[in-house]
Amino acid sequence: MENKAVSKTPDKNTLLLAGVGGAAFVVGLLIGLVVLGWWLWPVKWINAAPQHLSPQYQREYLQMAIEAYAFTGDAQAAKARFDALGEKGPALLEALAKKPPKAINIYTLSSFADVVGVKLTGLPTEAQPPQPAAKTPQAGGGQTGTPTALSQLMLTPTPAEMPARKSATFRLVAFLCGIGLIALIVAALLFYFTSMRRGKGPKAPITAAQRAQAMTQSAQSTDFEAEGKEAPLSQFMTTYVHGDDLFDDSFSIDSPTGEFLGECGVGITETIGVGEPKRVMAFEIWIFDKNDIQTVTKVLMSEHAYNDEAIRERLAAKGEPVLARPGEEIVLETAKLQMRARVVDMAYGNDALPANSYFDRLTLELAVWPKEG
């Protein structure tokens, strides 16, 4: 039976898959958190209480509450708005009194402080704040006086300042770019998994003939000119591998001008044992010369076959027996041609049959020259 070598190589697909998955996770995190969460659709705080505002906005809120009180004289509303500042209210009012804005005079601040129950320090005690403006009807049921912009704004409490709104067109373009990037990543992952799945599909087993061809291509041919010899007319390399039951190689011998001179080749001539694949113990090496009436043949035999007198005598009828040994050269001559067959590489099979009885592999080099004389 043919010996099958099973090679175990580290599975790199798992590492590659982990790398692709990690990259996809990072990209998805960046898109989801940064692009979508912080940029396109950030969290917006609305209806925040005045006590949750920053100090700058709390000061503006208090100023608007004082202006609203100066305009409306509504002590209850003023108290409710001041209480919305929580425990920071008195300190804010005290700071505002020390450096009041131009829109609010000290008498208005003092009156507001009395209404909300805060005692301000440093104010003139003899100063009597003017009474808030009375509400007088106007034509059409309106009120006299025109409030400032801040007062009008305080008539309806406003939420915390919202983040600056971005252009709707810019948001749409950014959103589409994000979707496109996600689609590209998904497409790349699908392509990778599809390719990997195809690569894991069942592969056709390598045949003995294919293994022999690979060995032939890797074998080193003899450089006769480097050895000081004449280059041959033709030079061939052939390999047999156990399991190639149809092994029979032949080659055409041509002159430098392309003229057909003959043929040469190697084929199976004798086997041992039964069953398949065949166990080959002898090969025919032959050369045909178009100028000769016969084909010259020699039989290359395994050690067991060559040492068995009965087998050697039987095969002698097909050609001169030759023992196969690494580096062995077999010379065949016809009327006009000379061929040297060299054993480049060989190995015997190993099973229940006699030792060194059949070939596991055999590589031969065939070189042909025109015969001198």
RODO-2510 file (C-alpha; in nm, 4 decimals, decimal comma):
residues 373
     n   res          X          Y          Z
     1     m     0,0000     0,0000     0,0000
     2     e     0,1089     0,3564    -0,0648
     3     n     0,2597     0,5312     0,2345
     4     k     0,0778     0,8552     0,3050
     5     a     0,2632     1,1219     0,4979
     6     v     0,0376     1,3409     0,7066
     7     s     0,1829     1,6790     0,7942
     8     k     0,0455     1,8830     1,0810
     9     t     0,0826     2,2563     1,0408
    10     p    -0,0388     2,5201     1,2854
    11     d    -0,3843     2,6494     1,1993
    12     k    -0,3310     3,0185     1,1231
    13     n    -0,6978     3,0759     1,0344
    14     t    -0,7885     3,0960     1,4045
    15     l    -0,5352     3,3704     1,4720
    16     l    -0,6380     3,5581     1,1581
    17     l    -1,0050     3,5294     1,2519
    18     a    -0,9322     3,6610     1,6017
    19     g    -0,7433     3,9563     1,4533
    20     v    -1,0249     4,0419     1,2116
    21     g    -1,2839     4,0095     1,4901
    22     g    -1,0804     4,2338     1,7209
    23     a    -1,0386     4,4968     1,4493
    24     a    -1,4104     4,4872     1,3711
    25     f    -1,4907     4,5284     1,7423
    26     v    -1,2624     4,8324     1,7748
    27     v    -1,4022     4,9936     1,4588
    28     g    -1,7597     4,9252     1,5739
    29     l    -1,6807     5,0708     1,9168
    30     l    -1,5362     5,3863     1,7620
    31     i    -1,8333     5,4276     1,5298
    32     g    -2,0936     5,3545     1,7969
    33     l    -1,9406     5,5511     2,0839
    34     v    -1,7516     5,8381     1,9215
    35     v    -1,9275     5,8970     1,5881
    36     l    -2,2850     5,8098     1,6811
    37     g    -2,2859     5,8568     2,0588
    38     w    -2,0765     6,1714     2,0980
    39     w    -2,1000     6,3340     1,7572
    40     l    -2,4164     6,2622     1,5600
    41     w    -2,6567     6,1835     1,8446
    42     p    -2,4960     6,2991     2,1713
    43     v    -2,6849     6,2795     2,5000
    44     k    -2,8771     6,6050     2,5559
    45     w    -2,9742     6,7161     2,9038
    46     i    -3,3044     6,9068     2,9157
    47     n    -3,5169     7,0586     3,1915
    48     a    -3,2228     7,0748     3,4324
    49     a    -3,3003     7,2491     3,7607
    50     p    -3,1221     7,5854     3,8211
    51     q    -2,9246     7,4316     4,1083
    52     h    -2,7623     7,1943     3,8562
    53     l    -2,6379     7,4710     3,6267
    54     s    -2,2805     7,5955     3,6196
    55     p    -2,2035     7,9028     3,8388
    56     q    -2,2076     8,1313     3,5354
    57     y    -2,5577     8,0283     3,4334
    58     q    -2,6804     8,0309     3,7944
    59     r    -2,5708     8,3951     3,8211
    60     e    -2,7543     8,4795     3,4940
    61     y    -3,0615     8,2924     3,6189
    62     l    -3,0602     8,4906     3,9465
    63     q    -3,0203     8,8179     3,7582
    64     m    -3,3184     8,7358     3,5379
    65     a    -3,5242     8,6384     3,8432
    66     i    -3,4481     8,9814     4,0033
    67     e    -3,5363     9,1662     3,6815
    68     a    -3,8606     8,9696     3,6527
    69     y    -3,9497     9,0631     4,0115
    70     a    -3,8724     9,4305     3,9423
    71     f    -4,1078     9,4209     3,6446
    72     t    -4,3946     9,2108     3,7820
    73     g    -4,3728     9,2638     4,1603
    74     d    -4,4736     8,8983     4,2045
    75     a    -4,3145     8,8083     4,5387
    76     q    -4,4404     8,4479     4,5308
    77     a    -4,2848     8,3810     4,1893
    78     a    -3,9614     8,5519     4,2977
    79     k    -3,9397     8,3310     4,6092
    80     a    -4,0052     8,0121     4,4037
    81     r    -3,7413     8,1038     4,1468
    82     f    -3,4856     8,1848     4,4155
    83     d    -3,5552     7,8614     4,6049
    84     a    -3,4841     7,6685     4,2809
    85     l    -3,1175     7,7599     4,3263
    86     g    -3,1038     7,5527     4,6431
    87     e    -2,8422     7,6128     4,9111
    88     k    -2,6240     7,8130     4,6725
    89     g    -2,8869     8,0870     4,6394
    90     p    -2,7871     8,3116     4,9350
    91     a    -2,4181     8,3090     4,8397
    92     l    -2,5013     8,3912     4,4784
    93     l    -2,7287     8,6788     4,5853
    94     e    -2,4592     8,8128     4,8203
    95     a    -2,1981     8,7983     4,5397
    96     l    -2,4372     8,9732     4,3023
    97     a    -2,5002     9,2483     4,5594
    98     k    -2,1298     9,3179     4,5945
    99     k    -2,0943     9,3642     4,2199
   100     p    -2,4382     9,4281     4,0758
   101     p    -2,4883     9,4478     3,6981
   102     k    -2,5877     9,7769     3,5389
   103     a    -2,9438     9,6556     3,4730
   104     i    -3,0139     9,6114     3,8484
   105     n    -2,9817     9,8895     4,1116
   106     i    -2,9102     9,8318     4,4779
   107     y    -3,2658     9,9120     4,5858
   108     t    -3,4060     9,6369     4,3628
   109     l    -3,1550     9,3913     4,5080
   110     s    -3,2491     9,4896     4,8631
   111     s    -3,6192     9,4477     4,7934
   112     f    -3,5625     9,1077     4,6303
   113     a    -3,3505     8,9981     4,9265
   114     d    -3,6295     9,0897     5,1683
   115     v    -3,8833     8,8953     4,9638
   116     v    -3,6719     8,5789     4,9498
   117     g    -3,5643     8,6078     5,3134
   118     v    -3,1928     8,6809     5,2702
   119     k    -3,0226     8,9519     5,4751
   120     l    -2,7625     9,1303     5,2667
   121     t    -2,4631     9,2937     5,4330
   122     g    -2,3087     9,6234     5,3290
   123     l    -2,6266     9,7852     5,1927
   124     p    -2,7299    10,1416     5,3135
   125     t    -2,9972    10,0928     5,5821
   126     e    -3,1603    10,4308     5,5178
   127     a    -3,2175    10,3535     5,1531
   128     q    -3,5776    10,2698     5,0882
   129     p    -3,6282    10,0775     4,7694
   130     p    -3,9008    10,2045     4,5439
   131     q    -4,2186    10,0031     4,5246
   132     p    -4,2507     9,7796     4,2226
   133     a    -4,4344     9,9332     3,9325
   134     a    -4,8087     9,9019     3,9551
   135     k    -4,9931     9,7031     3,6966
   136     t    -5,2137     9,9379     3,4940
   137     p    -5,4404     9,8221     3,2202
   138     q    -5,3731     9,9209     2,8652
   139     a    -5,5886     9,9247     2,5609
   140     g    -5,6484     9,5692     2,4638
   141     g    -5,6002     9,4385     2,8227
   142     g    -5,2177     9,4708     2,8252
   143     q    -4,9888     9,5977     3,1031
   144     t    -4,7849     9,9149     3,1160
   145     g    -4,4121     9,9063     3,0782
   146     t    -4,1910     9,7132     2,8481
   147     p    -3,9741     9,4466     3,0167
   148     t    -3,6167     9,3904     2,9156
   149     a    -3,5217     9,0845     2,7074
   150     l    -3,3984     8,9074     3,0201
   151     s    -3,7262     8,9783     3,2029
   152     q    -3,9329     8,8435     2,9191
   153     l    -3,7110     8,5359     2,9087
   154     m    -3,7684     8,4780     3,2829
   155     l    -4,1436     8,4890     3,2519
   156     t    -4,1083     8,1327     3,1278
   157     p    -3,8147     7,9463     3,2888
   158     t    -3,5677     7,8122     3,0290
   159     p    -3,3793     7,4787     3,0389
   160     a    -2,9997     7,4535     3,0427
   161     e    -2,8348     7,5860     2,7345
   162     m    -2,8361     7,3204     2,4655
   163     p    -2,5164     7,2269     2,2723
   164     a    -2,4736     7,4150     1,9472
   165     r    -2,6765     7,2550     1,6733
   166     k    -2,4875     7,1293     1,3739
   167     s    -2,5971     7,1653     1,0168
   168     a    -2,8620     6,9125     0,9145
   169     t    -2,6803     6,8522     0,5858
   170     f    -2,3534     6,7847     0,7662
   171     r    -2,5255     6,5393     1,0027
   172     l    -2,6817     6,3554     0,7092
   173     v    -2,3497     6,3269     0,5245
   174     a    -2,1719     6,2057     0,8389
   175     f    -2,4461     5,9517     0,9040
   176     l    -2,4259     5,8158     0,5495
   177     c    -2,0450     5,7918     0,5761
   178     g    -2,0794     5,5930     0,8973
   179     i    -2,3312     5,3556     0,7383
   180     g    -2,1028     5,3165     0,4360
   181     l    -1,8055     5,2307     0,6572
   182     i    -2,0064     4,9704     0,8478
   183     a    -2,1288     4,8185     0,5199
   184     l    -1,7700     4,8029     0,3926
   185     i    -1,6532     4,6216     0,7056
   186     v    -1,9420     4,3741     0,6858
   187     a    -1,8688     4,3079     0,3166
   188     a    -1,4995     4,2487     0,3925
   189     l    -1,5852     4,0023     0,6711
   190     l    -1,8311     3,8158     0,4481
   191     f    -1,5708     3,7922     0,1717
   192     y    -1,3103     3,6639     0,4195
   193     f    -1,5375     3,3978     0,5695
   194     t    -1,6551     3,2872     0,2227
   195     s    -1,2964     3,2544     0,0985
   196     m    -1,1941     3,0664     0,4119
   197     r    -1,4900     2,8316     0,3785
   198     r    -1,3966     2,7584     0,0177
   199     g    -1,0382     2,6956     0,1215
   200     k    -1,1560     2,4385     0,3779
   201     g    -1,3449     2,2409     0,1175
   202     p    -1,2377     1,8841     0,0359
   203     k    -0,9270     1,8683    -0,1807
   204     a    -0,8475     1,5976    -0,4295
   205     p    -0,5726     1,3663    -0,2982
   206     i    -0,2307     1,3969    -0,4592
   207     t    -0,1715     1,1026    -0,6892
   208     a     0,1482     0,9026    -0,7128
   209     a     0,2061     1,0393    -1,0641
   210     q     0,1817     1,3964    -0,9325
   211     r     0,4295     1,3194    -0,6560
   212     a     0,6636     1,1681    -0,9134
   213     q     0,6370     1,4787    -1,1311
   214     a     0,7265     1,7015    -0,8358
   215     m     1,0313     1,4855    -0,7595
   216     t     1,1399     1,4987    -1,1230
   217     q     1,1207     1,8779    -1,1266
   218     s     1,3273     1,9050    -0,8093
   219     a     1,5976     1,6593    -0,9260
   220     q     1,9317     1,8103    -1,0314
   221     s     2,0402     1,7292    -1,3867
   222     t     2,4047     1,6556    -1,4626
   223     d     2,6055     1,9414    -1,6142
   224     f     2,8244     1,7409    -1,8513
   225     e     2,9993     2,0451    -1,9930
   226     a     3,1066     2,1466    -1,6432
   227     e     3,2599     1,7981    -1,6102
   228     g     3,4538     1,8525    -1,9335
   229     k     3,2309     1,6272    -2,1426
   230     e     3,0361     1,6946    -2,4575
   231     a     2,6777     1,8078    -2,4070
   232     p     2,4284     1,5337    -2,4984
   233     l     2,1852     1,5509    -2,7881
   234     s     1,8969     1,4915    -2,5470
   235     q     1,8737     1,4782    -2,1688
   236     f     1,5683     1,3605    -1,9747
   237     m     1,4675     1,3011    -1,6125
   238     t     1,1974     1,0565    -1,5040
   239     t     1,0657     0,9354    -1,1661
   240     y     0,8611     0,6377    -1,0528
   241     v     0,6711     0,6481    -0,7215
   242     h     0,5046     0,3463    -0,5606
   243     g     0,1379     0,3560    -0,6581
   244     d     0,1884     0,4751    -1,0159
   245     d     0,0862     0,1443    -1,1713
   246     l     0,0745     0,2930    -1,5222
   247     f     0,4311     0,4251    -1,5156
   248     d     0,5783     0,4131    -1,8696
   249     d     0,7818     0,7163    -1,9788
   250     s     0,9147     0,7603    -2,3336
   251     f     1,1034     1,0474    -2,4987
   252     s     1,1813     1,1528    -2,8541
   253     i     1,5482     1,1899    -2,9543
   254     d     1,6037     1,4669    -3,2097
   255     s     1,9079     1,6231    -3,3747
   256     p     1,9954     1,9904    -3,3201
   257     t     1,8163     2,0642    -3,6501
   258     g     1,4995     1,8875    -3,5290
   259     e     1,5501     1,5635    -3,7242
   260     f     1,3977     1,2566    -3,5566
   261     l     1,6724     1,0121    -3,4565
   262     g     1,4913     0,7696    -3,2289
   263     e     1,3263     0,7217    -2,8887
   264     c     1,4163     0,6104    -2,5382
   265     g     1,2276     0,5386    -2,2199
   266     v     1,1636     0,3460    -1,8974
   267     g     0,8726     0,1202    -1,8035
   268     i     0,7581    -0,1418    -1,5505
   269     t     0,8659    -0,4947    -1,6424
   270     e     0,8226    -0,7115    -1,3302
   271     t     0,6290    -0,6983    -1,0015
   272     i     0,6216    -0,9033    -0,6829
   273     g     0,3297    -1,0085    -0,4665
   274     v    -0,0408    -0,9529    -0,5357
   275     g    -0,2931    -0,6747    -0,4999
   276     e    -0,2770    -0,3054    -0,5743
   277     p    -0,0864    -0,0889    -0,5933
   278     k     0,1739    -0,2973    -0,7714
   279     r     0,5085    -0,3627    -0,6098
   280     v     0,7644    -0,3124    -0,8855
   281     m     1,0934    -0,4985    -0,8618
   282     a     1,2289    -0,4417    -1,2142
   283     f     1,2205    -0,1762    -1,4900
   284     e     1,3023    -0,1883    -1,8603
   285     i     1,5386     0,0825    -1,9833
   286     w     1,5328     0,0962    -2,3629
   287     i     1,6513     0,2965    -2,6629
   288     f     1,5339     0,2820    -3,0258
   289     d     1,7516     0,3992    -3,3141
   290     k     1,5817     0,4611    -3,6476
   291     n     1,9020     0,3408    -3,8169
   292     d     1,9032     0,0108    -3,6223
   293     i     1,6856    -0,2922    -3,6694
   294     q     1,6345    -0,3657    -3,3002
   295     t     1,5565    -0,1876    -2,9737
   296     v     1,8301    -0,2236    -2,7117
   297     t     1,6989    -0,3014    -2,3607
   298     k     1,8468    -0,3530    -2,0163
   299     v     1,6593    -0,4544    -1,7006
   300     l     1,7183    -0,2524    -1,3826
   301     m     1,6434    -0,4827    -1,0899
   302     s     1,5957    -0,4543    -0,7141
   303     e     1,8486    -0,6181    -0,4851
   304     h     1,6155    -0,9086    -0,4038
   305     a     1,5313    -0,9726    -0,7689
   306     y     1,8941    -0,9492    -0,8797
   307     n     2,0138    -1,1933    -0,6115
   308     d     1,7359    -1,4425    -0,6903
   309     e     1,8823    -1,6571    -0,9645
   310     a     1,5454    -1,7767    -1,0941
   311     i     1,4092    -1,4227    -1,1273
   312     r     1,7313    -1,2939    -1,2837
   313     e     1,7357    -1,5714    -1,5431
   314     r     1,3708    -1,5156    -1,6276
   315     l     1,4187    -1,1398    -1,6762
   316     a     1,7418    -1,1882    -1,8728
   317     a     1,5244    -1,2802    -2,1696
   318     k     1,4079    -0,9163    -2,1830
   319     g     1,7536    -0,7606    -2,1527
   320     e     2,0789    -0,7616    -1,9615
   321     p     2,0095    -0,7571    -1,5839
   322     v     2,1565    -0,4642    -1,3894
   323     l     2,1500    -0,4128    -1,0120
   324     a     1,9972    -0,0771    -0,9131
   325     r     2,2284     0,1244    -0,6890
   326     p     2,2441     0,4995    -0,6212
   327     g     2,4726     0,6603    -0,8812
   328     e     2,4791     0,3479    -1,0991
   329     e     2,5251     0,4195    -1,4727
   330     i     2,3794     0,1886    -1,7373
   331     v     2,5110     0,2280    -2,0937
   332     l     2,2997     0,1294    -2,3943
   333     e     2,4337     0,1509    -2,7524
   334     t     2,2713     0,1233    -3,0944
   335     a     2,4131     0,1684    -3,4419
   336     k     2,4177     0,5485    -3,4228
   337     l     2,3319     0,6379    -3,0598
   338     q     2,4679     0,5899    -2,7109
   339     m     2,2572     0,6415    -2,3951
   340     r     2,3710     0,6621    -2,0334
   341     a     2,1016     0,5986    -1,7726
   342     r     2,2041     0,7142    -1,4219
   343     v     2,0260     0,6267    -1,0964
   344     v     1,9789     0,9699    -0,9383
   345     d     1,7723     0,8607    -0,6380
   346     m     1,6070     0,5420    -0,5151
   347     a     1,4435     0,3845    -0,2097
   348     y     1,2905     0,0468    -0,1353
   349     g     0,9455    -0,0211     0,0068
   350     n     0,9036    -0,1787     0,3499
   351     d     0,6299    -0,4296     0,4316
   352     a     0,5817    -0,8054     0,4734
   353     l     0,7595    -0,8847     0,1450
   354     p     1,1307    -0,9702     0,1403
   355     a     1,3654    -0,6826     0,2208
   356     n     1,4728    -0,4632    -0,0725
   357     s     1,2381    -0,6496    -0,3027
   358     y     1,0432    -0,3604    -0,4600
   359     f     1,0948     0,0095    -0,5238
   360     d     0,9211     0,2831    -0,3273
   361     r     1,0691     0,5446    -0,5626
   362     l     1,3250     0,5624    -0,8427
   363     t     1,4587     0,8651    -1,0335
   364     l     1,6604     0,8114    -1,3524
   365     e     1,8490     1,0524    -1,5798
   366     l     1,8685     0,9563    -1,9469
   367     a     2,1346     1,1287    -2,1608
   368     v     2,1831     1,0467    -2,5315
   369     w     2,4832     1,1251    -2,7538
   370     p     2,5550     1,0442    -3,1179
   371     k     2,7765     0,7366    -3,1322
   372     e     3,1341     0,8052    -3,2314
   373     g     3,2662     0,6257    -3,5377
***
